[in-house]
């Protein structure tokens, strides 16, 4: 029995010695899936950014932590003579596993799955005055898909999409919005 425990520990240490660390950054178009029924104008898109770091245990398996700012969604409408405005903002802290697989020469596919601690805020205004401001943090599922093109052994250019949900409280209860970031970026391994 002790032989097996020692063998497992040595195999784990050998995998750790070959591990690679990496950091990355990305930016692109974000999208909020919100209900805009009855509104005059509804802007569901913005610019978002992503920062992440990871630890690759095997050529295929990594553990990552990251941050995404999805930007904001803004809607306006008129009701009873008042100009109404709503602004939904969302950011997320991520912890996930990433699986990388070669697709063609120099190009790898990456699938990410994990949890996001999502911070969402909703500000509602009438004629420019704040009438309601709520924030909520919640744990949500996180999924990401991407492609990496190796420019050098330690640098890749990335394309990806990251998805989670933002939950906010409103006057009529709680609502959940799917949020997505389609991004391009760079990853550097060291």
N, CA and C atoms as a LAMMPS dump frame, in Angstrom:
ITEM: TIMESTEP
0
ITEM: NUMBER OF ATOMS
570
ITEM: BOX BOUNDS ff ff ff
-5.0000000000000000e+02 5.0000000000000000e+02
-5.0000000000000000e+02 5.0000000000000000e+02
-5.0000000000000000e+02 5.0000000000000000e+02
ITEM: ATOMS id mol type element x y z
1 1 1 N 0.819 -1.192 0
2 1 2 C 0 0 0
3 1 3 C 0.863 1.256 0
4 2 1 N 1.93 1.255 0.81
5 2 2 C 2.796 2.428 0.886
6 2 3 C 3.494 2.695 -0.447
7 3 1 N 3.781 1.638 -1.212
8 3 2 C 4.408 1.805 -2.528
9 3 3 C 3.504 2.624 -3.439
10 4 1 N 2.217 2.356 -3.383
11 4 2 C 1.272 3.059 -4.245
12 4 3 C 1.133 4.53 -3.846
13 5 1 N 1.135 4.792 -2.546
14 5 2 C 1.047 6.172 -2.075
15 5 3 C 2.279 6.96 -2.499
16 6 1 N 3.469 6.361 -2.323
17 6 2 C 4.711 7.024 -2.73
18 6 3 C 4.728 7.245 -4.239
19 7 1 N 4.293 6.252 -5.012
20 7 2 C 4.25 6.385 -6.474
21 7 3 C 3.296 7.512 -6.887
22 8 1 N 2.143 7.611 -6.223
23 8 2 C 1.183 8.67 -6.545
24 8 3 C 1.751 10.045 -6.209
25 9 1 N 2.429 10.171 -5.066
26 9 2 C 3.05 11.441 -4.7
27 9 3 C 4.139 11.842 -5.682
28 10 1 N 4.973 10.889 -6.09
29 10 2 C 6.029 11.187 -7.063
30 10 3 C 5.444 11.589 -8.41
31 11 1 N 4.379 10.927 -8.826
32 11 2 C 3.733 11.287 -10.09
33 11 3 C 3.146 12.699 -10
34 12 1 N 2.553 13.046 -8.87
35 12 2 C 2.013 14.395 -8.682
36 12 3 C 3.103 15.449 -8.692
37 13 1 N 4.245 15.146 -8.036
38 13 2 C 5.362 16.09 -8.044
39 13 3 C 5.96 16.241 -9.429
40 14 1 N 6.046 15.148 -10.169
41 14 2 C 6.573 15.225 -11.536
42 14 3 C 5.673 16.097 -12.397
43 15 1 N 4.347 15.979 -12.225
44 15 2 C 3.413 16.812 -12.978
45 15 3 C 3.537 18.279 -12.597
46 16 1 N 3.782 18.556 -11.306
47 16 2 C 3.938 19.928 -10.845
48 16 3 C 5.223 20.54 -11.383
49 17 1 N 6.291 19.759 -11.458
50 17 2 C 7.56 20.285 -11.947
51 17 3 C 7.448 20.715 -13.411
52 18 1 N 6.6 20.053 -14.184
53 18 2 C 6.45 20.38 -15.602
54 18 3 C 5.351 21.429 -15.838
55 19 1 N 4.727 21.906 -14.767
56 19 2 C 3.615 22.835 -14.907
57 19 3 C 4.077 24.181 -15.45
58 20 1 N 3.156 24.86 -16.121
59 20 2 C 3.426 26.169 -16.703
60 20 3 C 2.419 27.172 -16.157
61 21 1 N 2.904 28.356 -15.852
62 21 2 C 2.019 29.444 -15.44
63 21 3 C 1.809 30.348 -16.643
64 22 1 N 0.666 31.048 -16.647
65 22 2 C 0.393 31.976 -17.737
66 22 3 C -0.562 33.058 -17.278
67 23 1 N -0.511 34.182 -17.981
68 23 2 C -1.425 35.296 -17.748
69 23 3 C -1.963 35.741 -19.1
70 24 1 N -3.13 36.351 -19.085
71 24 2 C -3.717 36.806 -20.337
72 24 3 C -4.615 38.007 -20.143
73 25 1 N -4.866 38.668 -21.252
74 25 2 C -5.75 39.832 -21.27
75 25 3 C -6.568 39.767 -22.554
76 26 1 N -7.79 40.232 -22.476
77 26 2 C -8.645 40.275 -23.658
78 26 3 C -9.628 41.426 -23.563
79 27 1 N -10.131 41.857 -24.688
80 27 2 C -11.144 42.916 -24.728
81 27 3 C -12.041 42.664 -25.923
82 28 1 N -13.269 43.143 -25.825
83 28 2 C -14.185 42.956 -26.942
84 28 3 C -15.584 43.427 -26.626
85 29 1 N -16.525 42.904 -27.379
86 29 2 C -17.929 43.315 -27.278
87 29 3 C -18.656 42.485 -26.229
88 30 1 N -19.342 43.178 -25.33
89 30 2 C -20.163 42.486 -24.344
90 30 3 C -21.631 42.627 -24.728
91 31 1 N -22.434 41.703 -24.223
92 31 2 C -23.866 41.715 -24.534
93 31 3 C -24.638 41.279 -23.296
94 32 1 N -25.702 42.018 -22.979
95 32 2 C -26.611 41.704 -21.876
96 32 3 C -27.932 41.227 -22.475
97 33 1 N -28.447 40.119 -21.979
98 33 2 C -29.76 39.658 -22.439
99 33 3 C -30.798 40.173 -21.444
100 34 1 N -31.355 41.35 -21.775
101 34 2 C -32.331 42 -20.907
102 34 3 C -33.635 42.201 -21.663
103 35 1 N -34.725 42.3 -20.909
104 35 2 C -36.048 42.522 -21.488
105 35 3 C -36.246 44.022 -21.69
106 36 1 N -36.434 44.441 -22.92
107 36 2 C -36.597 45.865 -23.24
108 36 3 C -38.009 46.201 -23.689
109 37 1 N -38.982 45.38 -23.336
110 37 2 C -40.366 45.621 -23.753
111 37 3 C -40.874 46.945 -23.192
112 38 1 N -41.459 47.76 -24.043
113 38 2 C -42.046 49.025 -23.633
114 38 3 C -41.065 50.17 -23.489
115 39 1 N -39.802 49.965 -23.854
116 39 2 C -38.798 51.026 -23.736
117 39 3 C -38.553 51.682 -25.09
118 40 1 N -38.202 52.969 -25.051
119 40 2 C -37.922 53.693 -26.288
120 40 3 C -36.578 53.284 -26.889
121 41 1 N -35.585 53.145 -26.03
122 41 2 C -34.242 52.81 -26.493
123 41 3 C -33.628 51.793 -25.532
124 42 1 N -32.952 50.8 -26.087
125 42 2 C -32.336 49.769 -25.26
126 42 3 C -30.998 49.375 -25.87
127 43 1 N -29.923 49.752 -25.204
128 43 2 C -28.572 49.427 -25.662
129 43 3 C -28.068 48.257 -24.829
130 44 1 N -28.055 47.071 -25.42
131 44 2 C -27.67 45.856 -24.717
132 44 3 C -26.19 45.53 -24.844
133 45 1 N -25.419 46.348 -25.558
134 45 2 C -24.014 46.059 -25.838
135 45 3 C -23.094 47.13 -25.277
136 46 1 N -21.86 46.722 -24.988
137 46 2 C -20.844 47.64 -24.506
138 46 3 C -19.481 47.014 -24.811
139 47 1 N -18.423 47.615 -24.292
140 47 2 C -17.074 47.071 -24.419
141 47 3 C -16.695 46.47 -23.074
142 48 1 N -16.161 45.263 -23.087
143 48 2 C -15.754 44.603 -21.862
144 48 3 C -14.292 44.2 -21.914
145 49 1 N -13.722 43.918 -20.728
146 49 2 C -12.332 43.481 -20.634
147 49 3 C -12.234 42.249 -19.747
148 50 1 N -11.173 41.486 -19.993
149 50 2 C -10.952 40.247 -19.252
150 50 3 C -9.474 40.138 -18.896
151 51 1 N -9.184 39.774 -17.645
152 51 2 C -7.837 39.495 -17.177
153 51 3 C -7.865 38.116 -16.531
154 52 1 N -6.852 37.294 -16.787
155 52 2 C -6.843 35.975 -16.176
156 52 3 C -5.417 35.457 -16.013
157 53 1 N -5.287 34.487 -15.146
158 53 2 C -4.022 33.804 -14.94
159 53 3 C -4.317 32.345 -14.704
160 54 1 N -3.36 31.491 -15.034
161 54 2 C -3.606 30.074 -14.882
162 54 3 C -2.358 29.287 -14.574
163 55 1 N -2.593 28.069 -14.215
164 55 2 C -1.546 27.107 -13.895
165 55 3 C -1.854 25.818 -14.647
166 56 1 N -1.035 25.503 -15.636
167 56 2 C -1.262 24.327 -16.483
168 56 3 C -0.576 23.118 -15.851
169 57 1 N -1.363 22.129 -15.435
170 57 2 C -0.83 20.924 -14.81
171 57 3 C -0.358 19.909 -15.834
172 58 1 N -1.093 19.792 -16.924
173 58 2 C -0.738 18.887 -18.02
174 58 3 C -0.903 19.688 -19.305
175 59 1 N -0.444 19.181 -20.434
176 59 2 C -0.649 19.936 -21.67
177 59 3 C -2.128 20.243 -21.96
178 60 1 N -3.034 19.46 -21.362
179 60 2 C -4.462 19.656 -21.643
180 60 3 C -5.245 20.319 -20.517
181 61 1 N -4.785 20.255 -19.27
182 61 2 C -5.605 20.666 -18.128
183 61 3 C -4.963 21.802 -17.34
184 62 1 N -5.748 22.853 -17.086
185 62 2 C -5.299 24.015 -16.315
186 62 3 C -6.354 24.409 -15.298
187 63 1 N -5.911 25.154 -14.301
188 63 2 C -6.805 25.816 -13.352
189 63 3 C -6.551 27.311 -13.512
190 64 1 N -7.637 28.103 -13.572
191 64 2 C -7.515 29.538 -13.825
192 64 3 C -8.313 30.351 -12.817
193 65 1 N -7.894 31.599 -12.665
194 65 2 C -8.648 32.609 -11.932
195 65 3 C -8.652 33.854 -12.805
196 66 1 N -9.744 34.612 -12.756
197 66 2 C -9.796 35.783 -13.618
198 66 3 C -10.825 36.802 -13.178
199 67 1 N -10.888 37.872 -13.953
200 67 2 C -11.812 38.983 -13.724
201 67 3 C -12.346 39.436 -15.078
202 68 1 N -13.658 39.644 -15.161
203 68 2 C -14.277 40.192 -16.369
204 68 3 C -15.144 41.379 -15.978
205 69 1 N -14.956 42.491 -16.689
206 69 2 C -15.856 43.632 -16.58
207 69 3 C -16.694 43.623 -17.85
208 70 1 N -17.974 43.328 -17.724
209 70 2 C -18.863 43.234 -18.881
210 70 3 C -19.365 44.596 -19.352
211 71 1 N -19.021 45.657 -18.65
212 71 2 C -19.502 46.983 -19.039
213 71 3 C -20.921 47.196 -18.543
214 72 1 N -21.754 47.835 -19.389
215 72 2 C -23.108 48.165 -18.942
216 72 3 C -24.113 48.071 -20.072
217 73 1 N -25.363 47.916 -19.677
218 73 2 C -26.513 47.971 -20.574
219 73 3 C -27.346 49.169 -20.135
220 74 1 N -27.806 49.972 -21.108
221 74 2 C -28.541 51.189 -20.77
222 74 3 C -29.855 51.218 -21.548
223 75 1 N -30.935 51.532 -20.832
224 75 2 C -32.247 51.61 -21.481
225 75 3 C -32.944 52.898 -21.049
226 76 1 N -33.768 53.446 -21.96
227 76 2 C -34.525 54.658 -21.659
228 76 3 C -35.963 54.495 -22.139
229 77 1 N -36.838 55.219 -21.492
230 77 2 C -38.253 55.202 -21.863
231 77 3 C -38.974 56.371 -21.221
232 78 1 N -40.215 56.567 -21.596
233 78 2 C -41.029 57.642 -21.033
234 78 3 C -42.282 57.029 -20.427
235 79 1 N -42.595 57.488 -19.197
236 79 2 C -43.799 56.999 -18.524
237 79 3 C -44.368 58.134 -17.684
238 80 1 N -45.652 58.434 -17.875
239 80 2 C -46.345 59.496 -17.133
240 80 3 C -45.587 60.826 -17.202
241 81 1 N -44.985 61.12 -18.349
242 81 2 C -44.269 62.375 -18.537
243 81 3 C -42.857 62.402 -17.992
244 82 1 N -42.408 61.322 -17.371
245 82 2 C -41.049 61.257 -16.835
246 82 3 C -40.138 60.529 -17.823
247 83 1 N -38.923 61.039 -17.97
248 83 2 C -37.898 60.354 -18.767
249 83 3 C -37.205 59.352 -17.838
250 84 1 N -37.397 58.063 -18.1
251 84 2 C -36.828 57.004 -17.263
252 84 3 C -35.574 56.44 -17.906
253 85 1 N -34.625 56.055 -17.053
254 85 2 C -33.371 55.479 -17.528
255 85 3 C -32.947 54.372 -16.574
256 86 1 N -32.472 53.277 -17.117
257 86 2 C -31.941 52.181 -16.315
258 86 3 C -30.564 51.791 -16.81
259 87 1 N -29.623 51.599 -15.879
260 87 2 C -28.255 51.205 -16.227
261 87 3 C -27.895 49.966 -15.414
262 88 1 N -27.618 48.868 -16.117
263 88 2 C -27.198 47.616 -15.498
264 88 3 C -25.717 47.417 -15.771
265 89 1 N -24.921 47.258 -14.699
266 89 2 C -23.483 47.007 -14.818
267 89 3 C -23.174 45.653 -14.204
268 90 1 N -22.142 44.98 -14.744
269 90 2 C -21.807 43.664 -14.233
270 90 3 C -20.307 43.389 -14.347
271 91 1 N -19.753 42.847 -13.272
272 91 2 C -18.376 42.362 -13.233
273 91 3 C -18.374 40.982 -12.582
274 92 1 N -17.341 40.183 -12.868
275 92 2 C -17.285 38.838 -12.311
276 92 3 C -15.857 38.436 -11.966
277 93 1 N -15.7 37.773 -10.833
278 93 2 C -14.466 37.088 -10.482
279 93 3 C -14.667 35.622 -10.821
280 94 1 N -13.693 35.002 -11.474
281 94 2 C -13.839 33.645 -11.993
282 94 3 C -12.855 32.669 -11.358
283 95 1 N -13.297 31.436 -11.19
284 95 2 C -12.442 30.31 -10.867
285 95 3 C -12.931 29.166 -11.744
286 96 1 N -12.011 28.607 -12.549
287 96 2 C -12.471 27.593 -13.491
288 96 3 C -11.37 26.615 -13.868
289 97 1 N -11.792 25.504 -14.428
290 97 2 C -10.882 24.551 -15.06
291 97 3 C -10.899 24.845 -16.553
292 98 1 N -9.75 24.659 -17.201
293 98 2 C -9.649 24.876 -18.645
294 98 3 C -9.055 23.626 -19.276
295 99 1 N -9.692 23.176 -20.339
296 99 2 C -9.214 22.015 -21.086
297 99 3 C -8.806 22.493 -22.471
298 100 1 N -7.566 22.204 -22.845
299 100 2 C -7.03 22.643 -24.133
300 100 3 C -6.758 21.418 -25.002
301 101 1 N -7.145 21.511 -26.27
302 101 2 C -6.929 20.402 -27.205
303 101 3 C -6.465 20.965 -28.551
304 102 1 N -5.465 20.32 -29.175
305 102 2 C -5.013 20.795 -30.488
306 102 3 C -6.081 20.554 -31.553
307 103 1 N -6.281 21.561 -32.419
308 103 2 C -7.248 21.435 -33.509
309 103 3 C -6.528 21.253 -34.844
310 104 1 N -5.664 22.207 -35.192
311 104 2 C -4.809 22.131 -36.383
312 104 3 C -3.445 22.674 -35.976
313 105 1 N -2.469 22.609 -36.857
314 105 2 C -1.106 23.035 -36.525
315 105 3 C -1.092 24.46 -35.968
316 106 1 N -0.631 24.602 -34.726
317 106 2 C -0.505 25.905 -34.092
318 106 3 C -1.775 26.451 -33.476
319 107 1 N -2.914 25.802 -33.674
320 107 2 C -4.192 26.294 -33.147
321 107 3 C -4.764 25.28 -32.157
322 108 1 N -5.073 25.774 -30.96
323 108 2 C -5.684 24.941 -29.927
324 108 3 C -7.076 25.454 -29.611
325 109 1 N -7.965 24.546 -29.277
326 109 2 C -9.279 24.913 -28.763
327 109 3 C -9.231 24.878 -27.248
328 110 1 N -9.936 25.785 -26.59
329 110 2 C -9.957 25.848 -25.129
330 110 3 C -11.412 25.891 -24.664
331 111 1 N -11.744 25.015 -23.724
332 111 2 C -13.072 25.022 -23.095
333 111 3 C -12.879 25.274 -21.612
334 112 1 N -13.652 26.208 -21.078
335 112 2 C -13.552 26.573 -19.666
336 112 3 C -14.9 26.359 -18.998
337 113 1 N -14.856 25.844 -17.767
338 113 2 C -16.078 25.682 -16.982
339 113 3 C -15.733 25.927 -15.519
340 114 1 N -16.6 26.679 -14.847
341 114 2 C -16.325 26.984 -13.452
342 114 3 C -17.418 27.819 -12.821
343 115 1 N -17.013 28.608 -11.833
344 115 2 C -17.937 29.454 -11.093
345 115 3 C -17.514 30.908 -11.204
346 116 1 N -18.504 31.787 -11.188
347 116 2 C -18.263 33.224 -11.217
348 116 3 C -18.952 33.869 -10.022
349 117 1 N -18.242 34.73 -9.345
350 117 2 C -18.84 35.561 -8.291
351 117 3 C -19.191 36.873 -8.982
352 118 1 N -20.465 37.028 -9.332
353 118 2 C -20.912 38.135 -10.177
354 118 3 C -21.449 39.267 -9.313
355 119 1 N -20.924 40.456 -9.557
356 119 2 C -21.4 41.68 -8.915
357 119 3 C -22.211 42.439 -9.961
358 120 1 N -23.49 42.659 -9.68
359 120 2 C -24.36 43.373 -10.617
360 120 3 C -24.988 44.554 -9.9
361 121 1 N -25.09 45.67 -10.603
362 121 2 C -25.745 46.849 -10.034
363 121 3 C -26.742 47.405 -11.051
364 122 1 N -27.865 47.885 -10.54
365 122 2 C -28.908 48.466 -11.373
366 122 3 C -29.275 49.825 -10.806
367 123 1 N -29.056 50.873 -11.598
368 123 2 C -29.448 52.232 -11.234
369 123 3 C -30.627 52.631 -12.102
370 124 1 N -31.684 53.137 -11.459
371 124 2 C -32.848 53.615 -12.183
372 124 3 C -33.042 55.088 -11.865
373 125 1 N -33.265 55.884 -12.931
374 125 2 C -33.404 57.335 -12.79
375 125 3 C -34.707 57.798 -13.442
376 126 1 N -35.245 58.877 -12.892
377 126 2 C -36.4 59.564 -13.489
378 126 3 C -36.006 61.021 -13.639
379 127 1 N -36.019 61.515 -14.866
380 127 2 C -35.588 62.888 -15.177
381 127 3 C -34.217 63.204 -14.578
382 128 1 N -33.292 62.235 -14.622
383 128 2 C -31.92 62.426 -14.152
384 128 3 C -31.704 62.187 -12.673
385 129 1 N -32.772 62.05 -11.888
386 129 2 C -32.639 61.81 -10.448
387 129 3 C -32.715 60.317 -10.154
388 130 1 N -31.809 59.828 -9.311
389 130 2 C -31.795 58.415 -8.95
390 130 3 C -33.016 58.106 -8.097
391 131 1 N -33.821 57.138 -8.562
392 131 2 C -34.993 56.731 -7.78
393 131 3 C -34.795 55.361 -7.147
394 132 1 N -33.832 54.6 -7.69
395 132 2 C -33.557 53.278 -7.139
396 132 3 C -32.141 52.864 -7.535
397 133 1 N -31.417 52.315 -6.576
398 133 2 C -30.074 51.818 -6.849
399 133 3 C -29.877 50.54 -6.042
400 134 1 N -29.668 49.441 -6.736
401 134 2 C -29.495 48.163 -6.052
402 134 3 C -28.237 47.476 -6.561
403 135 1 N -27.616 46.706 -5.686
404 135 2 C -26.479 45.856 -6.076
405 135 3 C -26.717 44.466 -5.5
406 136 1 N -26.159 43.504 -6.178
407 136 2 C -26.3 42.125 -5.707
408 136 3 C -25.101 41.316 -6.168
409 137 1 N -24.608 40.477 -5.286
410 137 2 C -23.553 39.537 -5.636
411 137 3 C -24.13 38.143 -5.542
412 138 1 N -23.771 37.313 -6.515
413 138 2 C -24.278 35.946 -6.521
414 138 3 C -23.273 35.025 -7.205
415 139 1 N -23.291 33.775 -6.808
416 139 2 C -22.487 32.745 -7.478
417 139 3 C -23.277 32.251 -8.677
418 140 1 N -22.625 32.218 -9.824
419 140 2 C -23.273 31.801 -11.061
420 140 3 C -22.355 30.838 -11.811
421 141 1 N -22.928 29.969 -12.662
422 141 2 C -22.086 29.12 -13.5
423 141 3 C -21.36 29.975 -14.543
424 142 1 N -20.18 29.537 -14.915
425 142 2 C -19.37 30.236 -15.913
426 142 3 C -18.915 29.236 -16.977
427 143 1 N -19.002 29.644 -18.245
428 143 2 C -18.554 28.822 -19.377
429 143 3 C -17.794 29.715 -20.35
430 144 1 N -16.701 29.207 -20.877
431 144 2 C -15.941 29.94 -21.882
432 144 3 C -15.462 28.999 -22.973
433 145 1 N -15.427 29.486 -24.196
434 145 2 C -14.906 28.733 -25.339
435 145 3 C -13.946 29.634 -26.092
436 146 1 N -12.862 29.049 -26.6
437 146 2 C -11.912 29.896 -27.296
438 146 3 C -10.979 29.146 -28.219
439 147 1 N -10.225 29.932 -28.978
440 147 2 C -9.175 29.437 -29.854
441 147 3 C -7.893 30.171 -29.506
442 148 1 N -6.778 29.452 -29.521
443 148 2 C -5.47 30.053 -29.287
444 148 3 C -4.554 29.719 -30.454
445 149 1 N -3.916 30.753 -31.018
446 149 2 C -2.951 30.577 -32.09
447 149 3 C -1.57 30.914 -31.543
448 150 1 N -0.668 29.945 -31.55
449 150 2 C 0.676 30.145 -31.003
450 150 3 C 1.512 30.998 -31.942
451 151 1 N 1.905 32.172 -31.467
452 151 2 C 2.802 33.05 -32.2
453 151 3 C 4.247 32.629 -31.916
454 152 1 N 4.512 32.301 -30.653
455 152 2 C 5.778 31.752 -30.178
456 152 3 C 5.426 30.668 -29.166
457 153 1 N 6.394 29.873 -28.737
458 153 2 C 6.056 28.836 -27.752
459 153 3 C 5.437 29.377 -26.465
460 154 1 N 5.761 30.627 -26.087
461 154 2 C 5.235 31.186 -24.846
462 154 3 C 4.181 32.276 -25.054
463 155 1 N 3.81 32.576 -26.303
464 155 2 C 2.831 33.632 -26.587
465 155 3 C 1.783 33.114 -27.564
466 156 1 N 0.518 33.388 -27.248
467 156 2 C -0.555 33.029 -28.177
468 156 3 C -1.522 34.197 -28.32
469 157 1 N -2.145 34.266 -29.481
470 157 2 C -3.22 35.217 -29.751
471 157 3 C -4.52 34.452 -29.566
472 158 1 N -5.46 35.046 -28.838
473 158 2 C -6.676 34.342 -28.435
474 158 3 C -7.931 34.99 -28.996
475 159 1 N -8.909 34.162 -29.314
476 159 2 C -10.277 34.579 -29.599
477 159 3 C -11.173 33.759 -28.686
478 160 1 N -12.178 34.4 -28.08
479 160 2 C -13.004 33.632 -27.172
480 160 3 C -14.334 34.267 -26.883
481 161 1 N -15.164 33.488 -26.208
482 161 2 C -16.453 33.97 -25.71
483 161 3 C -16.593 33.451 -24.279
484 162 1 N -16.985 34.345 -23.373
485 162 2 C -17.164 34.017 -21.964
486 162 3 C -18.595 34.349 -21.581
487 163 1 N -19.245 33.429 -20.856
488 163 2 C -20.665 33.594 -20.536
489 163 3 C -20.953 33.253 -19.082
490 164 1 N -21.811 34.073 -18.474
491 164 2 C -22.323 33.808 -17.137
492 164 3 C -23.656 34.543 -17.004
493 165 1 N -24.142 34.715 -15.766
494 165 2 C -25.406 35.418 -15.538
495 165 3 C -25.226 36.462 -14.446
496 166 1 N -26.01 37.532 -14.54
497 166 2 C -26.03 38.581 -13.518
498 166 3 C -27.427 38.617 -12.921
499 167 1 N -27.508 38.578 -11.606
500 167 2 C -28.804 38.603 -10.925
501 167 3 C -28.935 39.931 -10.188
502 168 1 N -30.063 40.618 -10.396
503 168 2 C -30.317 41.903 -9.732
504 168 3 C -31.72 41.911 -9.147
505 169 1 N -31.89 42.769 -8.143
506 169 2 C -33.203 42.968 -7.527
507 169 3 C -33.852 44.19 -8.155
508 170 1 N -35.137 44.082 -8.466
509 170 2 C -35.902 45.192 -9.02
510 170 3 C -37.124 45.435 -8.136
511 171 1 N -37.886 46.451 -8.473
512 171 2 C -39.097 46.759 -7.71
513 171 3 C -40.103 45.619 -7.779
514 172 1 N -40.062 44.836 -8.845
515 172 2 C -41.023 43.739 -9.015
516 172 3 C -40.447 42.383 -8.622
517 173 1 N -39.258 42.364 -8.059
518 173 2 C -38.646 41.099 -7.645
519 173 3 C -37.221 40.989 -8.145
520 174 1 N -36.78 39.764 -8.32
521 174 2 C -35.414 39.502 -8.765
522 174 3 C -35.431 39.097 -10.231
523 175 1 N -34.425 39.54 -10.982
524 175 2 C -34.32 39.17 -12.385
525 175 3 C -32.896 38.739 -12.7
526 176 1 N -32.761 37.837 -13.653
527 176 2 C -31.453 37.334 -14.051
528 176 3 C -31.221 37.657 -15.514
529 177 1 N -30.033 38.177 -15.81
530 177 2 C -29.654 38.522 -17.172
531 177 3 C -28.439 37.706 -17.578
532 178 1 N -28.502 37.06 -18.734
533 178 2 C -27.314 36.39 -19.262
534 178 3 C -26.368 37.467 -19.773
535 179 1 N -25.073 37.329 -19.474
536 179 2 C -24.069 38.282 -19.958
537 179 3 C -22.99 37.51 -20.709
538 180 1 N -22.477 38.162 -21.77
539 180 2 C -21.512 37.481 -22.645
540 180 3 C -20.439 38.482 -23.069
541 181 1 N -19.205 38.002 -23.184
542 181 2 C -18.11 38.813 -23.702
543 181 3 C -17.435 38.048 -24.837
544 182 1 N -17.484 38.622 -26.041
545 182 2 C -16.76 38.077 -27.196
546 182 3 C -15.484 38.897 -27.282
547 183 1 N -14.32 38.24 -27.162
548 183 2 C -13.088 38.991 -26.992
549 183 3 C -11.916 38.432 -27.789
550 184 1 N -10.941 39.298 -28.001
551 184 2 C -9.657 38.931 -28.588
552 184 3 C -8.587 39.378 -27.61
553 185 1 N -7.491 38.622 -27.535
554 185 2 C -6.462 38.984 -26.576
555 185 3 C -5.17 38.234 -26.791
556 186 1 N -4.343 38.257 -25.748
557 186 2 C -3.021 37.65 -25.793
558 186 3 C -2.792 36.889 -24.495
559 187 1 N -2.148 35.719 -24.578
560 187 2 C -1.745 34.949 -23.414
561 187 3 C -0.236 34.771 -23.436
562 188 1 N 0.385 34.968 -22.289
563 188 2 C 1.83 34.824 -22.161
564 188 3 C 2.138 33.764 -21.107
565 189 1 N 2.898 32.736 -21.477
566 189 2 C 3.29 31.676 -20.565
567 189 3 C 4.683 31.892 -20.037
568 190 1 N 4.907 31.486 -18.769
569 190 2 C 6.237 31.626 -18.179
570 190 3 C 6.513 30.502 -17.196
